[in-house]
Amino acid sequence: MIIRHTRRLQRSGEAVASRDGRLVAPAPTEPDWDVLGLIDLGGRVTVVALLGPNDARAFRFLNPDGTPLASCAADFLAAPWDGAGPLDWQAEALHTDDGDASNTRAMIEDLHLLIEALARAAAASPEHAVRVVTGGGSDPRAQAMHAALARLNAAPAGAPPHLPELVTKAIVARGGQETAHPDGGDLRFSIYLPMPGFRFVGYAADRNETLCTLIGKNSRLALALLDVRANTAYARPNLGSIGFDAATLVQVRLWRQYLLPALIDGAARSTRVGVVFEHAHISHAIWNELAAVDDVLSLGRAPAVFLFASCNEPISPVDAVFPELAGQVYRGMEGPLPLLQAAVAGAATFLPFRSYRVSQRLADRLAALARSAEPALDARLTEAARRATIVLIGLRLENRQWVRQLDGYVALIRRLGRRRGERFLVIVDGHNTLAGTAGGYVESYCESLVPAEGTVPSIVRKELDLIGALRARVADVSNVELLPLVPCSMGASLVAALHTDLFVTHFGAGLAKYKWVANAPGCVISSRSVLSGKDDLRIYDTEIFRENVSACHYFPAERVTDLDTSTNALHVPGSREREDFDLDLEEFAGFVERNLPERRAARPHWLRRLTLFRTRAATDAARL
């Protein structure tokens, strides 16, 4: 089937036709509706794309002789066909007027919206919906498919066993995934389309290959192999919960049937690796997304970055972190359509890649950017470090919080006050303002559920109240200066972490700043359940996840009293390990004090660390 598309229309009386006169359709009789485009599906059907009030879209279907066939997608699918129906038609080529970029985008828009309409109709019909098989059972075909799925999810040689290939650079280096085909030979996926929720669909560049792969949230696992010819998905049990519902499965199938030739042509022209951002969470923004760009660059490839509207770039704009991406960052993606258009245009070859390791290169970039954004604070802390030990306190008041934080920090500062002959600067860090917004803040997971109080989020108000009370209760401690940063820019937080001799904070996203970027020495507190059983407890301070990282000091789990979630300021529905907890005040203060650096040893160590950051920053600037 050859698909032909046009929006270059001419009107004559009650008819609308393509400029060459080959496609003709009656003008709509409904008020405020007009013909936007015409699509010829291989000479079998003419599809009339209609545009109505408020950009509403609809489709009408005509026989080759121009007579009406169906007025909606459901009736179109239900029409009698001599042979295979529309869900089984396969495009050999796609053509549009002149083939320029704007016409190509228009063609992909009309086809994508048509596919969405057909998918919704097919999903509602047991006859047309994709069959889902979630286990191998005694069916040899299902067993072979699930075995291939397991191979796709295996860790490559030398990688940690819990990190499948989809989160290693191997998929970028090879330009896709390969495994043994269930029917013999090789199966290779190299054309991927991103979808919201960090889902991907992968196709083979071989037009005769009818298997495609569905990749789930966070790019950890291939969730299914969809056999387009058999209209069957061989899937893991959680396929639907990840967002691959009945309509989406049909849509994935029709993208392959109708758009594959254009996707293959786009991939052949592309010279860039498409990296997709979707997170507003600082940990994932650094660990998975900025690190993915860094990895692509480290392989000598040129990235292009596409940001879903859900991504607010909590650390810094990606093209500020990577100035070499100027003109190759596309923001505000809504749904898969603009990514389909980018793939067909050859703007990027998308890969379902999300890094799981922060390199020293990336950390140095972020450190240099923070220092250049906050020169006054950088200079102030450089001077302060000549006369004082710098301790940073990272607040957490949402949930999984120490319920007596205020009392604990008072106990710590008073203990520091008893160290005669020493001076301390205690920085209090918390929420960060969001760059490029008026009154926006970087939010933790589900924090948007908490109502604001005036112009300040309630969690930030709680932090300010705690700092005010802390200042009043330690005002008489003469050798400790308190420097609250709440609220401050992300750059200010990072600069503070770069200068600190020791931080103390809860387990959580704040460690992305203190460890993944600054690699500062520090102490971590949390609930007993987290400290003794959380499977990702060490993601911030092990070499697997951050190059050259130093280990944190963790408060002994057996000395923590777990409470419940009744005192949570932010209740996260369905989330585990959110219980608040309590510690003995003096045990906490002693724990932090024991991990303070030796006064004589701390200065050379600190100077070496800051000098290293400055040298790297100067080198990076020279390269630019």
C-alpha positions as CSV (number, residue, x, y, z in Angstrom):
1,M,0.0,0.0,0.0
2,I,1.2,3.5,-0.9
3,I,-0.1,6.2,1.3
4,R,-0.6,9.6,-0.3
5,H,-1.5,12.7,1.7
6,T,-2.3,16.3,0.9
7,R,-3.4,19.5,2.6
8,R,-3.1,21.5,-0.6
9,L,-6.8,21.6,-1.5
10,Q,-8.9,23.3,-4.0
11,R,-12.7,23.9,-3.6
12,S,-15.3,23.7,-6.3
13,G,-18.9,24.1,-5.3
14,E,-19.7,21.4,-2.8
15,A,-16.5,19.4,-3.4
16,V,-13.0,19.5,-2.2
17,A,-10.2,18.0,-4.2
18,S,-6.4,17.7,-4.2
19,R,-4.5,20.0,-6.5
20,D,-3.9,17.2,-9.1
21,G,-7.6,16.3,-9.0
22,R,-6.9,12.6,-8.1
23,L,-8.6,12.8,-4.6
24,V,-12.1,14.3,-4.3
25,A,-14.4,14.6,-1.3
26,P,-17.7,16.3,-0.5
27,A,-17.5,19.4,1.6
28,P,-18.9,18.8,5.1
29,T,-22.4,20.0,5.7
30,E,-21.9,20.5,9.5
31,P,-21.5,24.2,10.4
32,D,-18.0,25.3,11.4
33,W,-16.3,22.1,10.0
34,D,-14.0,22.1,7.1
35,V,-11.8,19.6,5.2
36,L,-8.2,19.9,6.4
37,G,-6.6,17.1,4.4
38,L,-7.1,14.0,2.3
39,I,-5.4,10.7,2.7
40,D,-5.3,8.0,0.0
41,L,-4.8,4.5,1.5
42,G,-3.4,2.6,-1.4
43,G,-6.3,3.4,-3.7
44,R,-8.7,1.4,-1.4
45,V,-10.1,4.2,0.7
46,T,-9.9,8.0,0.8
47,V,-9.8,9.4,4.3
48,V,-11.2,12.9,4.8
49,A,-9.5,14.7,7.7
50,L,-11.9,17.3,9.2
51,L,-11.2,20.3,11.4
52,G,-14.0,21.7,13.6
53,P,-14.5,24.2,16.4
54,N,-11.8,24.5,19.0
55,D,-9.5,22.4,16.8
56,A,-11.7,19.3,17.1
57,R,-10.7,16.6,14.6
58,A,-12.8,13.9,12.9
59,F,-12.5,11.5,10.0
60,R,-14.8,10.4,7.2
61,F,-14.1,7.5,4.9
62,L,-14.9,7.2,1.2
63,N,-14.9,4.4,-1.4
64,P,-12.5,4.8,-4.3
65,D,-15.4,6.2,-6.4
66,G,-16.0,8.9,-3.8
67,T,-19.2,7.5,-2.4
68,P,-19.5,7.4,1.5
69,L,-18.1,4.3,3.2
70,A,-18.1,5.2,6.9
71,S,-18.6,8.2,9.1
72,C,-16.5,7.1,12.0
73,A,-13.6,4.8,12.7
74,A,-15.7,2.0,14.3
75,D,-17.9,1.8,11.2
76,F,-14.8,1.8,9.0
77,L,-13.3,-1.2,10.7
78,A,-16.7,-3.0,10.7
79,A,-17.2,-2.5,6.9
80,P,-17.0,-5.7,4.8
81,W,-13.5,-6.1,3.1
82,D,-12.4,-8.4,0.3
83,G,-9.3,-9.8,2.1
84,A,-7.4,-8.2,4.9
85,G,-9.0,-5.2,6.7
86,P,-7.4,-1.8,7.5
87,L,-5.6,-3.0,10.6
88,D,-3.6,-5.5,8.5
89,W,-2.7,-3.1,5.6
90,Q,1.0,-2.3,5.4
91,A,2.5,0.8,3.8
92,E,5.2,0.4,1.3
93,A,5.8,4.2,1.0
94,L,4.4,7.5,2.1
95,H,4.1,10.5,-0.1
96,T,3.0,14.1,0.5
97,D,2.9,17.3,-1.5
98,D,6.5,18.5,-2.4
99,G,8.0,16.5,0.5
100,D,9.1,19.6,2.3
101,A,9.3,19.6,6.1
102,S,6.0,21.4,6.9
103,N,4.1,19.1,4.6
104,T,5.7,16.0,6.1
105,R,4.8,17.2,9.6
106,A,1.2,17.7,8.5
107,M,1.1,14.2,7.0
108,I,2.4,12.6,10.2
109,E,-0.1,14.6,12.3
110,D,-3.1,13.5,10.2
111,L,-1.9,9.9,10.1
112,H,-1.2,9.8,13.8
113,L,-4.6,11.2,14.6
114,L,-6.2,8.7,12.2
115,I,-4.3,5.9,13.9
116,E,-5.5,7.0,17.3
117,A,-9.1,7.0,16.2
118,L,-8.7,3.5,14.7
119,A,-7.0,2.3,17.8
120,R,-9.8,3.5,20.1
121,A,-12.3,1.8,17.9
122,A,-10.4,-1.5,17.6
123,A,-9.7,-1.7,21.4
124,A,-13.4,-1.7,22.0
125,S,-13.9,-4.7,19.7
126,P,-12.8,-8.2,20.8
127,E,-12.5,-9.0,17.1
128,H,-9.9,-6.3,16.5
129,A,-8.1,-5.8,19.9
130,V,-4.6,-7.2,20.4
131,R,-4.6,-10.5,22.2
132,V,-2.3,-10.5,25.3
133,V,-0.5,-13.7,26.4
134,T,1.2,-13.3,29.8
135,G,2.7,-16.7,30.3
136,G,4.4,-19.4,28.2
137,G,2.2,-22.2,29.5
138,S,2.3,-25.3,27.2
139,D,2.2,-23.2,24.0
140,P,5.6,-23.6,22.2
141,R,5.2,-20.2,20.5
142,A,4.5,-18.4,23.7
143,Q,7.4,-20.1,25.4
144,A,9.8,-19.0,22.6
145,M,8.5,-15.4,22.8
146,H,8.9,-15.2,26.5
147,A,12.4,-16.7,26.3
148,A,13.3,-14.0,23.8
149,L,11.8,-11.4,26.1
150,A,14.0,-12.7,29.0
151,R,17.1,-12.4,26.8
152,L,16.3,-8.8,25.9
153,N,16.2,-8.0,29.7
154,A,19.4,-9.7,30.6
155,A,22.3,-7.7,32.0
156,P,25.2,-7.4,29.5
157,A,28.6,-8.9,30.4
158,G,30.4,-6.9,33.1
159,A,27.3,-5.0,34.2
160,P,25.7,-5.3,37.6
161,P,23.0,-8.0,37.4
162,H,20.2,-5.6,38.4
163,L,20.9,-3.2,35.5
164,P,19.6,-4.6,32.2
165,E,21.0,-3.6,28.9
166,L,18.5,-0.8,28.5
167,V,20.2,1.3,31.1
168,T,23.8,0.8,29.9
169,K,25.7,2.5,27.1
170,A,25.8,-0.7,25.1
171,I,22.5,0.1,23.5
172,V,23.8,3.5,22.4
173,A,27.1,2.0,21.1
174,R,25.2,-0.6,19.0
175,G,22.3,1.6,18.1
176,G,19.7,-0.8,19.4
177,Q,19.1,-4.2,20.8
178,E,19.9,-7.6,19.4
179,T,19.0,-11.2,20.5
180,A,18.3,-14.6,19.0
181,H,15.0,-14.6,17.0
182,P,12.3,-16.9,18.3
183,D,12.0,-18.3,14.8
184,G,15.8,-18.6,14.2
185,G,18.4,-16.1,13.1
186,D,18.8,-12.6,14.6
187,L,16.2,-10.2,16.0
188,R,17.4,-6.5,16.0
189,F,15.4,-3.5,17.1
190,S,16.9,-0.1,16.0
191,I,13.9,2.2,15.5
192,Y,12.3,3.4,18.7
193,L,9.5,5.8,19.4
194,P,9.2,7.5,22.8
195,M,5.9,7.8,24.6
196,P,4.8,9.7,27.7
197,G,5.7,8.0,31.0
198,F,9.1,7.0,29.6
199,R,7.7,4.1,27.6
200,F,9.1,3.2,24.2
201,V,8.1,1.0,21.3
202,G,10.9,-0.5,19.2
203,Y,10.7,-1.7,15.6
204,A,13.1,-3.5,13.3
205,A,14.4,-1.7,10.2
206,D,13.7,-4.9,8.3
207,R,10.2,-4.3,6.7
208,N,9.6,-8.1,6.8
209,E,10.0,-8.3,10.5
210,T,6.6,-8.2,12.3
211,L,7.8,-8.3,15.9
212,C,8.1,-5.1,17.9
213,T,9.1,-4.6,21.5
214,L,7.3,-2.6,24.2
215,I,9.5,-1.0,26.9
216,G,8.2,0.1,30.2
217,K,8.5,2.9,32.7
218,N,12.0,4.1,33.5
219,S,13.4,2.0,30.6
220,R,14.3,-0.9,32.9
221,L,12.6,-3.7,31.1
222,A,11.2,-4.8,27.8
223,L,7.6,-5.6,28.8
224,A,6.3,-7.4,25.7
225,L,7.0,-8.6,22.2
226,L,4.1,-7.7,19.9
227,D,3.6,-9.9,16.9
228,V,1.9,-7.6,14.4
229,R,1.1,-10.4,12.0
230,A,-0.6,-12.5,14.7
231,N,-2.1,-9.5,16.5
232,T,-0.7,-10.9,19.8
233,A,1.4,-9.4,22.5
234,Y,3.5,-11.8,24.6
235,A,3.9,-9.8,27.8
236,R,4.9,-9.6,31.4
237,P,1.9,-9.5,33.8
238,N,2.2,-5.8,34.5
239,L,1.8,-4.6,30.9
240,G,-1.5,-2.8,31.4
241,S,-0.4,-1.0,34.6
242,I,2.5,0.5,32.8
243,G,0.3,2.3,30.3
244,F,0.1,-0.2,27.5
245,D,-3.7,-0.5,27.5
246,A,-5.8,-2.1,24.8
247,A,-5.9,1.1,22.6
248,T,-2.2,1.8,23.0
249,L,-1.4,-1.8,21.8
250,V,-3.4,-1.2,18.6
251,Q,-1.8,2.2,18.1
252,V,1.7,0.6,18.4
253,R,0.6,-2.0,15.8
254,L,-0.7,0.7,13.4
255,W,2.4,2.9,13.8
256,R,4.3,-0.1,12.4
257,Q,1.8,-0.8,9.7
258,Y,1.3,2.7,8.4
259,L,4.5,4.7,9.3
260,L,7.4,2.2,9.2
261,P,8.8,3.3,5.8
262,A,8.9,6.9,6.9
263,L,10.5,6.0,10.2
264,I,13.2,3.9,8.4
265,D,13.9,6.8,6.0
266,G,14.2,9.3,9.0
267,A,16.6,7.0,10.8
268,A,18.8,6.7,7.7
269,R,19.1,10.5,7.6
270,S,19.6,11.1,11.4
271,T,23.0,11.8,12.8
272,R,21.9,12.5,16.4
273,V,20.9,10.3,19.3
274,G,17.5,11.4,20.8
275,V,17.5,11.6,24.6
276,V,14.1,12.0,26.3
277,F,13.6,14.0,29.5
278,E,10.5,13.8,31.6
279,H,11.4,14.2,35.3
280,A,10.9,17.1,37.7
281,H,12.6,15.1,40.4
282,I,16.2,16.2,41.0
283,S,17.6,12.7,41.5
284,H,16.2,11.3,38.2
285,A,17.1,14.5,36.4
286,I,20.8,14.1,37.3
287,W,21.1,10.3,37.5
288,N,19.1,9.2,34.5
289,E,18.7,12.2,32.2
290,L,21.7,14.5,32.4
291,A,23.9,11.5,32.8
292,A,22.4,10.0,29.6
293,V,23.4,13.0,27.6
294,D,26.9,12.8,29.2
295,D,27.1,9.1,28.2
296,V,26.1,9.8,24.6
297,L,28.8,12.5,24.4
298,S,31.4,10.2,25.9
299,L,30.7,7.8,23.1
300,G,31.5,10.4,20.5
301,R,27.9,10.8,19.4
302,A,25.9,14.0,19.1
303,P,22.7,14.1,21.2
304,A,19.5,15.9,20.7
305,V,17.3,16.4,23.8
306,F,13.5,16.2,23.9
307,L,11.7,17.3,27.0
308,F,8.2,16.4,27.9
309,A,6.1,19.1,29.5
310,S,6.4,17.3,32.8
311,C,10.1,18.0,32.9
312,N,10.9,21.4,34.6
313,E,14.7,21.0,34.5
314,P,15.2,21.2,38.3
315,I,19.0,21.4,38.2
316,S,19.6,23.7,35.4
317,P,18.5,24.0,31.7
318,V,20.1,21.2,29.8
319,D,21.7,23.5,27.3
320,A,23.3,25.4,30.1
321,V,24.9,22.2,31.5
322,F,25.8,21.2,27.9
323,P,26.4,24.3,25.8
324,E,27.3,22.1,22.9
325,L,23.6,21.3,22.6
326,A,22.6,24.8,21.5
327,G,19.8,24.5,19.0
328,Q,19.2,20.8,19.8
329,V,16.9,21.0,22.8
330,Y,13.2,20.7,22.2
331,R,10.9,21.5,25.1
332,G,7.3,21.2,25.9
333,M,6.6,17.8,24.3
334,E,2.9,16.8,24.7
335,G,2.2,13.2,23.7
336,P,4.0,11.2,21.1
337,L,3.1,13.3,18.0
338,P,6.1,15.7,18.0
339,L,8.4,12.9,18.6
340,L,7.0,10.9,15.7
341,Q,7.5,14.0,13.6
342,A,11.1,14.4,14.8
343,A,11.9,10.8,14.0
344,V,10.4,11.0,10.5
345,A,12.3,14.2,9.8
346,G,15.6,12.6,10.9
347,A,16.1,15.1,13.7
348,A,17.2,12.2,16.0
349,T,17.3,8.5,16.3
350,F,15.6,7.7,19.6
351,L,16.9,5.0,21.9
352,P,15.3,3.8,25.1
353,F,18.3,4.7,27.1
354,R,18.5,6.2,30.6
355,S,21.8,6.3,32.4
356,Y,22.3,4.9,35.9
357,R,25.7,6.4,36.7
358,V,26.9,9.9,37.4
359,S,30.4,10.4,35.9
360,Q,33.0,12.8,37.4
361,R,32.7,14.7,34.1
362,L,29.0,15.5,34.7
363,A,29.6,16.3,38.4
364,D,32.3,18.8,37.4
365,R,30.1,20.4,34.9
366,L,27.3,20.9,37.4
367,A,29.7,22.2,40.1
368,A,31.3,24.7,37.7
369,L,27.9,25.9,36.6
370,A,26.7,26.4,40.2
371,R,29.8,28.3,41.2
372,S,29.5,30.6,38.2
373,A,25.8,31.2,39.0
374,E,26.5,32.0,42.7
375,P,29.9,33.9,42.8
376,A,29.1,35.9,46.0
377,L,28.2,32.8,48.0
378,D,31.2,30.9,46.6
379,A,33.5,33.8,47.7
380,R,31.9,34.1,51.1
381,L,32.2,30.3,51.9
382,T,35.8,30.3,50.6
383,E,36.7,33.0,53.1
384,A,34.6,31.3,55.9
385,A,36.5,28.0,55.4
386,R,39.8,29.7,56.4
387,R,38.5,30.2,59.9
388,A,35.7,27.7,60.5
389,T,34.6,24.2,60.0
390,I,31.6,24.2,57.7
391,V,28.7,21.8,58.6
392,L,25.6,21.6,56.4
393,I,22.2,20.5,57.7
394,G,19.8,19.2,55.0
395,L,16.2,19.5,56.1
396,R,13.4,17.0,55.4
397,L,9.9,17.8,56.6
398,E,7.6,16.1,54.1
399,N,7.6,12.5,55.3
400,R,10.1,9.8,56.4
401,Q,11.3,12.6,58.7
402,W,12.8,12.8,62.1
403,V,10.0,14.2,64.2
404,R,12.3,16.0,66.6
405,Q,14.6,17.6,64.1
406,L,14.6,21.0,65.7
407,D,15.6,19.6,69.1
408,G,18.2,17.4,67.4
409,Y,19.9,20.3,65.6
410,V,19.9,22.3,68.8
411,A,21.6,19.5,70.5
412,L,24.2,19.2,67.7
413,I,25.0,23.0,67.7
414,R,25.3,23.1,71.5
415,R,27.7,20.2,71.3
416,L,29.7,22.0,68.7
417,G,29.7,25.0,71.0
418,R,31.5,23.0,73.6
419,R,34.5,22.5,71.3
420,R,36.6,25.4,72.6
421,G,39.1,26.9,70.2
422,E,37.1,25.9,67.2
423,R,34.7,27.9,65.1
424,F,31.8,26.5,63.0
425,L,29.6,27.7,60.2
426,V,26.4,25.7,60.2
427,I,24.5,26.0,56.9
428,V,20.8,25.0,56.8
429,D,19.6,23.9,53.4
430,G,16.2,22.8,52.2
431,H,14.0,23.5,49.2
432,N,15.3,25.3,46.1
433,T,13.7,27.8,43.9
434,L,13.1,26.8,40.3
435,A,15.2,28.7,37.8
436,G,13.3,30.5,35.1
437,T,10.0,30.7,37.0
438,A,8.3,33.3,39.0
439,G,7.8,31.8,42.5
440,G,8.4,28.2,41.4
441,Y,10.1,25.6,43.6
442,V,11.8,22.3,43.0
443,E,9.4,19.7,44.4
444,S,9.9,16.3,45.8
445,Y,7.9,13.3,44.8
446,C,4.1,14.0,44.9
447,E,4.7,17.4,46.7
448,S,2.3,19.1,44.4
449,L,-0.4,17.4,46.5
450,V,0.4,19.7,49.4
451,P,-1.4,23.1,49.2
452,A,0.6,26.3,49.1
453,E,0.3,28.9,51.8
454,G,0.2,32.2,50.0
455,T,3.2,32.4,47.6
456,V,5.2,29.9,49.5
457,P,4.7,26.1,49.5
458,S,3.6,24.8,53.0
459,I,6.7,22.6,53.2
460,V,9.0,25.6,52.6
461,R,7.0,27.5,55.3
462,K,7.7,24.7,57.7
463,E,11.4,24.9,56.9
464,L,11.4,28.6,57.5
465,D,9.6,28.2,60.8
466,L,12.1,25.6,62.0
467,I,15.0,27.8,61.1
468,G,13.5,30.7,63.0
469,A,13.1,28.6,66.1
470,L,16.6,27.1,65.7
471,R,18.1,30.6,65.4
472,A,16.4,31.7,68.6
473,R,17.5,28.6,70.6
474,V,21.2,28.7,69.7
475,A,21.7,32.5,69.7
476,D,23.9,32.2,72.8
477,V,26.4,29.7,71.2
478,S,29.2,32.1,70.4
479,N,31.5,29.9,68.3
480,V,28.8,28.8,65.9
481,E,27.4,31.0,63.1
482,L,24.2,30.0,61.5
483,L,23.7,30.5,57.7
484,P,20.2,29.6,56.6
485,L,19.8,29.2,52.8
486,V,16.1,28.3,52.7
487,P,14.8,29.0,50.1
488,C,17.7,29.4,47.7
489,S,18.6,28.5,44.1
490,M,19.8,25.1,43.2
491,G,23.2,26.7,42.5
492,A,23.4,28.0,46.1
493,S,22.7,24.6,47.5
494,L,25.4,23.0,45.3
495,V,28.0,25.7,46.2
496,A,27.2,25.1,49.9
497,A,27.7,21.4,49.5
498,L,31.0,21.9,47.6
499,H,32.4,23.9,50.5
500,T,31.1,21.8,53.4
501,D,33.4,19.7,55.6
502,L,30.5,17.5,56.7
503,F,26.8,17.4,56.0
504,V,24.0,15.7,57.8
505,T,20.7,14.9,56.2
506,H,17.9,12.4,55.8
507,F,18.0,9.7,53.2
508,G,16.3,11.2,50.1
509,A,16.7,13.3,47.0
510,G,18.8,15.9,48.8
511,L,21.7,13.4,48.6
512,A,21.7,13.9,44.8
513,K,23.1,17.4,45.5
514,Y,25.4,16.5,48.3
515,K,26.8,13.3,46.9
516,W,26.3,12.9,43.2
517,V,27.4,16.5,42.4
518,A,29.5,17.6,45.3
519,N,30.7,14.3,46.7
520,A,30.9,15.9,50.1
521,P,31.5,13.8,53.3
522,G,28.4,13.3,55.2
523,C,26.1,11.6,57.7
524,V,22.7,10.1,56.8
525,I,19.8,9.5,59.1
526,S,16.5,7.8,58.3
527,S,13.9,5.3,59.6
528,R,15.0,1.9,60.8
529,S,13.1,0.3,57.9
530,V,15.1,2.4,55.4
531,L,18.5,2.0,57.0
532,S,18.1,-1.8,57.5
533,G,16.2,-2.9,54.4
534,K,15.9,-0.4,51.6
535,D,17.3,-2.0,48.5
536,D,18.5,1.3,47.0
537,L,20.0,2.7,50.2
538,R,23.5,3.1,48.8
539,I,22.6,4.6,45.4
540,Y,24.1,7.9,46.3
541,D,27.5,6.7,47.6
542,T,28.7,3.6,45.7
543,E,30.9,3.4,42.7
544,I,28.3,1.6,40.6
545,F,26.2,4.8,40.6
546,R,28.7,7.6,41.0
547,E,32.2,7.7,39.8
548,N,34.9,8.4,42.5
549,V,32.3,8.6,45.3
550,S,33.1,8.5,49.0
551,A,30.9,6.5,51.4
552,C,28.5,8.2,53.8
553,H,28.2,7.5,57.5
554,Y,24.9,6.0,58.3
555,F,23.2,6.2,61.7
556,P,22.9,2.7,63.3
557,A,19.5,1.3,62.3
558,E,19.1,-0.5,65.6
559,R,19.2,2.9,67.4
560,V,16.2,4.3,65.5
561,T,12.6,4.1,66.6
562,D,10.2,3.8,63.7
563,L,6.8,5.6,64.1
564,D,4.0,5.6,61.5
565,T,2.8,8.0,58.8
566,S,0.3,9.9,60.9
567,T,2.7,12.8,61.3
568,N,3.6,13.0,57.6
569,A,3.2,16.4,56.2
570,L,3.0,14.8,52.7
571,H,1.1,11.5,52.4
572,V,2.2,9.7,49.3
573,P,-0.6,7.3,48.2
574,G,0.5,3.7,47.9
575,S,4.2,4.5,48.7
576,R,6.2,2.3,51.1
577,E,8.9,3.4,53.6
578,R,7.4,6.8,54.4
579,E,7.1,6.3,58.1
580,D,8.5,9.0,60.3
581,F,11.0,8.1,63.1
582,D,12.7,9.3,66.2
583,L,16.3,9.3,67.5
584,D,17.9,10.0,70.8
585,L,19.1,13.6,70.7
586,E,22.5,13.1,72.3
587,E,23.2,10.0,70.3
588,F,22.5,12.0,67.1
589,A,24.8,14.8,68.2
590,G,27.6,12.4,69.1
591,F,27.2,10.5,65.8
592,V,27.7,13.7,63.8
593,E,30.6,15.0,66.0
594,R,32.5,11.7,65.7
595,N,32.5,12.1,61.9
596,L,33.8,15.7,61.9
597,P,37.1,16.0,60.1
598,E,40.2,16.5,62.2
599,R,40.9,20.2,62.2
600,R,44.4,20.0,60.8
601,A,43.6,17.4,58.3
602,A,40.4,19.0,57.1
603,R,41.9,22.1,55.5
604,P,44.3,20.4,53.1
605,H,41.6,18.0,52.1
606,W,39.1,20.8,51.5
607,L,41.6,22.8,49.6
608,R,42.5,19.9,47.4
609,R,38.8,19.3,46.7
610,L,37.9,22.9,45.8
611,T,41.1,23.3,43.8
612,L,40.2,20.2,41.8
613,F,36.8,21.6,41.0
614,R,38.2,25.0,40.0
615,T,40.9,23.4,37.7
616,R,38.3,21.2,36.0
617,A,36.0,24.2,35.6
618,A,38.8,26.3,34.0
619,T,39.6,23.3,31.7
620,D,36.0,23.0,30.6
621,A,35.8,26.8,30.0
622,A,38.9,26.6,27.8
623,R,37.4,23.8,25.7
624,L,34.3,25.9,25.1
